[in-house]
Each structure stands twice: as structure tokens, then as C-alpha cells.
Amino acid sequence: MATKLVKKKSSLAFWMQRVIEECDRVSVAFAPDAVHDLRVALRRCCSIADGVRTIDPDPTWRAMKKLGKGLFRKLGELRDVHVMQDWIHHLDRQGDPVTGTLLQFVAARETQQQQEALQALHEFDRKQWERWSRSLPRRMARFRQGSLVFRHLALERWTEAYRLHRQTLRSASQVGFHRLRIGLKRFRYIVENFLPLQHAAWSDDLKQVQDLLGEVHDLDVLGSVAARASVFPDAEARSRWQQRIHEERAQRIEAYRKKMMGKDSLWQVWRAGLPNPKEIKSAALLRLKLWASLLDPDFKHSMHVSRLALQLYDGLATNEKPSESRPRDRAILGIAALLHDVGRSKDEKGHHKTSYRMIRRLSPPLGWSGQDLLTAGVVARYHRGALPGAGQKVVQGLSLSQRKDISRLAGILRLANAFDASRDGRIERLEVKSQNGFLLIAAQGYSPRDRNAETIAAARHLLETVYRRPVMVRPMRVARAKAGAKDF
């Protein structure tokens, strides 16, 4: 029974419905608890959307997050007022006249923020939200919680948050701690929403550390507001309040340091539960593959083209200089092949150009550089259509060596794509050999009398240009292929 309840409370459907319920409650009176609860529900929905949209290209996730975040921010300004009131009471010393003046100043802000929050609540499109509360949970059901994809995404967020941690401890600036708080939030949300096992083990520590940084931020906001409020009767009163704020802030920063520094820090505990270095590249590949599968109307074809392209690459590599065969190029070719038809989700005509633009806009997953992903996009762009040339905008600014690499990989992808032009997977295996100045390709399932033979013949041209040798395609005898012999 308890397990079912936990599952329900961790689901997108639960939190989206909770938003509607909390909207009704908060509209009666903007009580601090009601505002907080609505923000929690909105935050859970928006953070789920933010995580899923890194792997699912459906624009509805972005739209849902945008709608929820608009209301969340307006309520956040009101929530800041409630938190400041709590801190003023906490920092009060009996008989301090500044306390009452500060509370009056903040109370005036509360009235204004309530009016703005009420306006945002009226503008919130509840009918659209309710429609999404039915459709998005169904879409999310295709993604498995705790999978390598989500653990990789959590590692990506951990890496960014840890970078901010190291940077902040060097500078100790308010801006640094604010950015660290946001970075740690983003890591926590992925764990909270998508990694149930890790969340069960880490939730208490994550919340405690997040609370410490949140309180540092609250004190910074209070200090800034108090400084602008002109409520201090003299310098001594101002200094007294600044000292109280500084002491409370310093206590929390020290508590954060104790938990988060050293070899046994929580950073290292969390890192140990995420993908190891050997898993990072395969996880990044899996994320890109999943993204493409949700766009490409015939992803089975793209997977087959990727297999054929890598067979061609490996066969050609045996006939190249070792310096011309690099693992990086092989990985780029594999990704370019998997992603080359994502543009067909928009329009069939000119889809190769659309694919390039879509890949170019992707944020590279951890384990891939922006340059490598961009190169894969350029290679995918030239799987059909015009040949890559120095005068084309896509390759402008690239060095001669880079253009040569792109032409070589694009030539391989063009030919691999042509081998499955019928999209039936009939040609299953390719082998390459250099002989008498020719590049000979044996293709299992190929026939020179096949209707695709002309397409394959045309697709050889770029590869012939790159290697400066004719390319010949011949059938591979199935019986000899099974025996391990090559048809040369």
C-alpha cells in the first residue's frame, strides 16, 4: 500500500493534478503555506518537464514548463516576502525599533506581490494544464525511471554543480553561492524525479544541503532589501543588523563546507552512485539514439544505415594509413547515421538540411563536445543532395583537413544510405578490400540487376572523389560469407 502511494506521489499525473488543487486553495487567501505548496507542485512539474525534454523533442514539454514557470516566478516573489518576514522575526532582538520598521516595509511589498500573484493566477491557463495532465503522463510512460539515460543526465547536472561548487569556494561571492544553489537544485531535481533508488539514499542530505544554500540566499536577499529600505535610524543600527545577517550566513556556509569538502564529502558519495567513466560514452550515445528515435519516422532504417556505415568505415580503415583512422571519426559517423533522417519529422523535402539544423541546436550530452556533435550534423547534412564544397555555407570556416574528414565520412554515409534505399534491410553485410587500384565492396543481398543498383552506383561518386579510386560493388555469396570467407 505504501509503495503504491509513493509511486503515485512521484508521478507527473499526481503533481499536475496537485497544481490545480493548490490553485483553488491559494486563490482563497495567499497564506504562506498555500503559496509554498503550490510552488512545490509547480516546481515538480516544471523540473520533470525540464529533465524529459533533454531526451524527448516534443515541444509540449517546453510549453508546459513555460506556463508553469510564469506562475511559479510570480508566487516566488510573494514567497520571498513571507521568508523575509520569518527571518526578521528570527533576527529580532527585544526592544529593537528597526524590527517593526522593517516588517512594515516588507508588509507593503506583500500587498503588491499578492496583487501580481492574483493576476498571474487568473492568467494561468488551467484548461490547457488539465489537457496536458492527461497527455503528458502517457508520453512519459515510455521512459524508464532509474535507467542509464537518467543516471547520465544526473551526472551531467552533478558535473556542472560540482564545477560551481569549486568556483564558489574560491570566490565566496553572493553571486557564486546563488549559482551554486541553482546548480545543486537542478541535480537534486533529476535525482528526485527520475532516480528512485538514489533519491531514497540521498534525499535527506540533498534537502539539508539545499536548505543551507537556500538560507544563504534568503539572508542575501534580506540584506539587499534592508540596505535599500532606508529604515535604519543611524549607522550603528545598520551595522548591527548587517552583523546579525552576516553571522547567520557564515554559520550556514560553514555547515555547507563541513558536509561538502574533502575526500569523503557528499559530492563524492553522490558521484559514486552515477555512471563510471566507461559508461559515459555509451550513455551519451543512448541519449542521442533515444532522441532520434522519437523524431525519425523510420528509425529502423537509420539504425541499419548506421550498421552499414560502420562496416564500410572499418573495411576502409584496413586500407588507410593508421593516422587516417580515428575512434573519434568512427563515433561521429555512427551518430551522423543514426541522426541523419530526424529532419523528416518536419518535412520530407530538404530533410537533410533540416536534420543538420536540428542537430546543430542540440546541447551535447556529457561525453560529447559541441564540435563533435556539430561535425556529425554536417556529415548528416551531406548524406544526400549537393556535395560538400568550399563555397557552401555549412563548411565555410573549416580547415582543409576538416573538410576532407567531413567529405570522407559523408561519402561513407551516402553509400551506406544507398545500400538501404529500399528500406527493407535486405543488404545486411558489407566488406571492403583494395585490389588493383580499386576499392571493392562485397555486399550480402546485393544484385546488379536490383532496382537500387543505380542509386548505389550514383552514391559511390563522393567516396571515389575522396579516395581517388574507382569503387566497385559486387554481390557477396551468402554461403561463403557464413563460412567466414570473403568474396574477393
Buried (B, 14 or more C-beta within 10 A) or exposed (E): EEEEEEEEEBBBBBBBBBBBEBBEBBBEEBEBEBBBBBBBBBBBBBBBBBBBBBBBBBEBBEEBBEBBBBBBEBBBBBBBBBBBBEBBEEBBEEEBEBBEBBBEBBEEBBEEBBEEBBEBBEEBEBEEBEEBBEEBBEBBEEBEBEBBBBBBBBBBBBBBBBEBBEBBBEEEEBEBBBBBBBBBBBBBBBBBBBBBEBBEBBEEBBEEBBEBBBBBBBBBBBBEBBEEBEBBEEEEBBEBBBEBBEEBBEEBBEBBEEBBEEEEBBBEEBBEBBBEEEBBBEBBBBBBBBBBBBBBEEBEBBBBBBBBBBBBBBBBBEBEEEEEBEEEBBBBBBBBBBBBBBBBBBEEEEBBBBBBEBBBEBEBBBBBEEEBBBBBBBBBBBBBEEEBEEEBEBBEEBEEEBBBBBBBBBBBBBBBBBBBBBEEBBBBBBBBBBEEEEBBBBBBBBEEEBEBBEBBEEBBBBBBEBBEBEBEBBBBBEEEBEEEEBBE
